[in-house]
Structures are given as structure tokens and as C-alpha cells.
Amino acid sequence: MEFLYEYGLFLAKTATLVLAIGLVIGLIAGAAAAKNKAKKGQLQFTDLTKHYQSMAEDMQQHLLQKKQFKQWQKTQRAARQDNRPKLFVLDFNGSLDAKETESLREEVTAILAVANQEDEVLLRLESGGGVVHGYGLAASQLDRLRQHPLNLTVAIDKVAASGGYMMACIGNTILAAPFAIVGSIGVIAQLPNFNKLLKKHSVDFEQFTAGEYKRTVTLFGENTDKGRQKFQHELEDTHQLFKQFVLQHRPQLDIDKVATGEHWFGHQALALNLVDTIQTSDDYILTQMSQRQVFQVKYQLRKGIAEKVGMGSASIVSHYWQRLIQHSWIR
């Protein structure tokens, strides 16, 4: 048992030393990064045309005889033109706070720097919505494409609801898969109230404000009918702005019919003019291959030094802790 104790102590010391070294390296790297003013991220540019052509070539090589395959390759080479218009493909998988907008901003800026009016942008959008100001900014980034003007197609393969649909309605054309979830043009806010619990345990809560409506409803105070009414009025105002925004970009909508907070599947959304075509993003890209060069544009944000060191340190500590547990429980 003494041996196991000594061995466990050794492992703990080793883990501590490795963690300390990792922190020092992280601090040095952080200082160097700050000194060099490193970029926040890196732009990734992928030629999807070559990717899809490679897939087609592999299939044809197995399906065709050797002579036929060579003739097919010759035909394909003759059909390819370097001066074809471009289709730029973007992906937006939105979270509640729409933090992905930071990357979207960089991607849109990069495209606007090189694109011409014959080019097109395809946004593959997946989002169930989130905070109003976050998705409002994301929609504004897409509107930059429309202002130049560039044709923008938005593809909804799974879901674009609430703030997600706020982004989608910017598109010249909206595609949706048959069972994609679309719509939810509404506003929601909810919060718990712990006032009764605090009173039960004789805990006072004090809140000081300047301005009649600086705080309408609260987590810990006692909410009033006047405060609730004001908060509801603010939600109604936000909903009205949302409706006006959608109608501005899709005037063909019966806005009162679709702005009830409900969502619909793809075919239902098509009947309501929420989308224009039932089609997946993959199928749309394939149809564009013969007319355009297709490129995927992605701005990958760099992880901070603290985040990298934290993840690395956690991994090291976890490894040695598991070793320590394993040996400590040996009898």
C-alpha cells in the first residue's frame, strides 16, 4: 500500500509539473501573438467543382469501359471553361446568440472583394433563431450582398425559423427541403421569478432604477401588472418590426396569415409563399455545376490561447487523474 501511495503522489506531482509547463508555454505564446497582432481567423477557400467532378470521375471509371471513359474525360475537359461565373457557397449554423455572424461578416466581405454581378451566392442556412439584435445583424450582412447587387439564394435543408427566417427572407430565392421547418415569425420571452422563494426564506431583494421603465419584469423582485403590460407591449413592437422586415423582402406574403408564430414544413411553406422552390442545397449545387465554378468560402476563427491551453491542460489532467484512479483502486 505504501508503494501505491508513493506512486499516486508521484503521478500527482507529474501532472502538476506538466500543467505548470503548459501554462508557461501558453503565456509565452499569448505574448508573442499579441506582439505580432495575429489575425482573428483564417479564410478557407475550397473548390467544390473539383470535388464533385472527382466524385463523378470515380463513378464513371467504374461504370464505363476504358475507351468510353477516356472519351467521357475528353468531353468533360472540353466543357470546362475557366471564365464561367462563380457560385460562392456559405454555411451558417446559427446559435441562440448568433455568434456565427462574426465569421459571416468576414466571408461576405471576402466575396464582395472579388465577385462580379454575374456571380451568385448560396447560403446553406440552419437556425432555429435566437436574440433579435444578433440575427438582425446577421440579416444585415446578407443584405450587403443584395445591395451590390449579387444574386443570393438561401437553402433551408433542416430549419430556418424565427431569426433564421429573418435571415432567409433576404434571399432572392429561398429553397427548402420537403420536411424543412420554416417560419415561426414571432417573438418570445420567458423568465423564472424567484420572489416567492426568497420571501419564504426571509431574503430581501432590493433594486434601484432611474426611469419608470428601466426594469419592467425581474427575476427576483415582485413583478407588477403595469410592468408586465409594458413588457408585453415591447414584445408586440418587436413583432411588428419583424413583420415589416419580412414583408419588405417578400411582399408576396400574406403577412397576417404567416406571422402568427407558427412554423410549417417545406411543402406547406411553399403554398404560403414563404419559400420559392422545394429543393435541397446538394441538388441545387449539382444543377449549377455545368454553368458555374463552385467555391465554398469559410472563415475559421482562431481559438484563443486561453481556450487552447485550457483544453490542453484539461486533457493532460484528465489523463493523469485517470491513471491515478486506476492505480489507487488496485488491491
Secondary structure, DSSP 4 states (H G I P E B T S, - for coil): -HHHHHHHHHHHHHHHHHHHHHHHHHHHHHHHHHHHT--SEEEEEEEHHHHHHHHHHHHHHHHS-HHHHHHHHHHHHHH--TTS-EEEEEEEE--TT-TTHHHHHHHHHHHHHH--TT-EEEEEEEB----HHHHHHHHHHHHHHHHTT-EEEEEESSEEETHHHHHHTTSSEEEE-TT-EEE-----------HHHHHHTT-------SSTTS-SS-SSS---HHHHHHHHHHHHHHHHHHHHHHHHH-TTS-HHHH-SS-EEEHHHHHHTTS-SEE--HHHHHHHHTTTSEEEEEEEEEPPPHHHHHHHHHHHHHHHHHHHHHHHHT--
